[in-house]
Every structure is written in structure tokens, then in C-alpha cells.
Amino acid sequence: MTLFRFRAYGLKNVPRSGGVILAANHQSYLDPALVGVGLDRDLHSMARTTLFRNPAFGALIATLNAFPVERDSGDVKGVKEALRRLKAGHALVMFPEGTRTRDGLVAPMKSGIRLLAERAAVPIVPVLVEGAYRVWPRMRALPEPGPVSVVYGPPVSAADGADFAARLREAVRSLHGTDHRRTQRSV
């Protein structure tokens, strides 16, 4: 990731074993890989079904532990697969905004992530991806060099679900601009 001058912060906030949801903002196509670069464990991720339509790309992301989900419907099969993987002790990357940002800002998040965490009895770690929008926004064909960082925050509780989506969004947004120099790792 030297093309992107990558830094990871707050790695101690991610459990080394057991099921966990890494709830990240979604800035670019790079995000699933970026979220896992500094971690010492395999990640699994949900990917919209349309990404599996191209056989070569679908096979590639499947080898990276991605599985298909229908993004805008109550995809029972996708939810069951996510639960299975979480209960098996895997780390699951999710982008609760539902799609890549159009302006680089953290968008409102969907609340389904809370139910998944409760059913699997796993923590949710808020994750902020910074800089990926500048190096590869959705309207650009290819990425450009630039600084990119990923910040892992302390786990948040899904127990009080009344305003969970808003609290999760704020937990992700609050990671911006904090002083992480003591926990920095270049990769």
C-alpha cells in the first residue's frame, strides 16, 4: 500500500479472535482491503450481489472471503451467512452506509447491523477510513497516490437500539482528527 502512504491506528481496539463486526464508512473500492491491511486476522465481508455478476471478479472477491447480499432488501440468505460466519468466530467487515459516499462525508447508517450484532452476540468496532475518497472517488476510473489511513475505535454496544444507527455514525465520525500517533503503524 505504499502507493497510498497507508497508516493504521487503534489496532488494539480490534479483538484478535472471536466474532466481531468492523463497521466502516465507505469511501472507495479500496475500503474492504484497507480495513484489513493492518490487522493480524482474516476478514470476511458482505458484497452486493451485482459484484458477483462478473465471474472473474466474483471469484476474486469470494477468495477474499466476500459473500453476496441483496443490499436493498431483507436478504435472509445473506443475513444467515453473516450470522454463521460471526458465530464461527470470524471478523466481518460491513459498510452500514450501504454504498460508497458521493461527497467524502460519513453518511447516515442503516440500523440492520445492530440486529446482526445482537443475534450473533458480537461487539461492533467503529472504523473510519480517511483519504480513500481523495485517492479514488466513485467518479474516477483509477486511483491516484495519496495518504490513506484507517482508524479503529473502541467497541460500541448494540444493546440500546433506540438510536443505534445515529450513535454508530457519530462513533465513526468522532475518530476523525483524533491524536493517534502513539498507536500508529505504517504498513
N, C-alpha and C positions, 0 to 999 in steps of 0.2 A: 504494500500500500504506500510505497514511497512517493508515487505519483501524487498522492493526496496528503502527504505530511500528516499522517494519522496519529492521534493521541487518544488514549482511553483513560478515563477517570472513574473512581468509585468502584473498582472491581471487587473490593471486599464486600460490597452490598449484594453480590450475586452468590447464592448458595452453591457450594462445589458439588453437591449431589442432591438428589431428590427432585420431585416435580416443582417447577416454578414457571410463572408466566413473565416474560420480559415484554412489557407494554411500551412500545416506542412510537414516537412521532414518525411520519412517513414523508421524507423529503425527495427521495430519488430511487431509481432502480438499484442503487448500490446498498441501500439500507439493510436488507437481510444479511448480506455478507459483513457489512460494517459492524452490526450489533454483535457478531460473534468473534471478530478478529482478536480482541484482547482476552477472550475467555478461554479457560482451560477445560472446556467440556463441549460435547456435541450439541448442536441446536437443531430443533425441529421448527418448521414454520408452516403456517397456513398460506396458501396462494390461491388467488381467484382462479376458478375453473378455466377461464379463457386462456390463461398462460400455458395450460397443458394441451391446447389445440395443435400447436406446432410440435410434432413428435420429437424432434431433436431437442428443443428447448424443454419440453415436458420431461423427457428422460433425464436431462441435465439437472433440473431442479429436484426431481424425485431422488436422484443420487445424493442430493444435499439435504435430504430428509424433509422436503416440502410435500404437502399433500393438498389436493384440490378442495375448495369450498365455494359454494354459491354465495357470493358476497351480499346480495340484497334480498335474500330470502331466509326462511328458517330452515337451514340445511341440516337436517337431522343426522345424516351420514357424516358430514364434516364435523359436527359437534361431538358425535360419538367417537370419531377418530381422535379428535383433540383430547377428549377425556381419557381415552385409552393410553395415549402417549404420556399425558401428565401423570396418570396413576402408575405407569411403568417407571416413573422417576425421571422423565426427560424434561429438558428446558424447552419451552415453546415460545417462539417469537410471535408476537401479534402486533398489528398496527390498528389500534381501535378507532383511528380516524376513518378507516375504511378505504382510503385511497391516498395517492400522493398529493401533497399540498400544491395549490396553484400559486401561492404567494410567498412561500417560505415560512409562514407562521404556523404555530400549532393550532390545528382546527378542533372544533368540538368533537368529543369522542362518543362512541356508541356504548351502551350500557351492558351489552351481552357478555363482555369479558368478566364482569362481576359474577354472573351466574356460573360461568365456567370455572372460575377460581373457587367458588363455594362448593360446587359439586365435586371437584377434584381435591378439595382441601389443600390448596397450594397457595403460597404467597405470590403477590404481584410486585415486581420490581419496575418502577418507572424508569424509562430510558429516554434520554434526549440525544438525538442525532443533530449535530451542528455542522454547517458548512457544506453538506452534501447537496443542498439546493443550489448553492452558488456554483459548484463544480459540475452538476448535471441536473438542471431543472427539466421538467417534463417537456418543454418545448424545444429542447436542444437534442440533436441526434446523437452526439458523442460527448463524453465528459472532458473537462479541462482540468489541468493541475490546480491544486489549491489546498488550503488547510481543512481538515475534517476531523471532528472529534466525536466521541461517544461518551456520555456521562450516565453512570448507573446510580440511581438514587436509593435511599433506604426503602425497604418494602412497605407497601401500604396495605391496609386491611380492607377487605371487601365486605366485612361483616355488616356495617351500616350502609345499606344500599340506597337510602333515600336520594342522595345527590352524588352517587359514586362517580359517574362519568365526569362531572364537573370537578370533583376532588382529584381524580386521576389526571385530568388535563392540567390542573394547577400544579400538581406534583411534578409533572414533566416540565412545564414551563418554568417552575422555580429552580430547576437545575441550570438554567442559562445564567452565565456570568458569575457563578459562584467560584470561589478560590479553591481549585483542585490541585495546585502544584505539588502538594505533599503526597498525593496519591496518583500522580501521573505515571503513565507507562507509554513509551513510544514503541510502536510495533512496526 
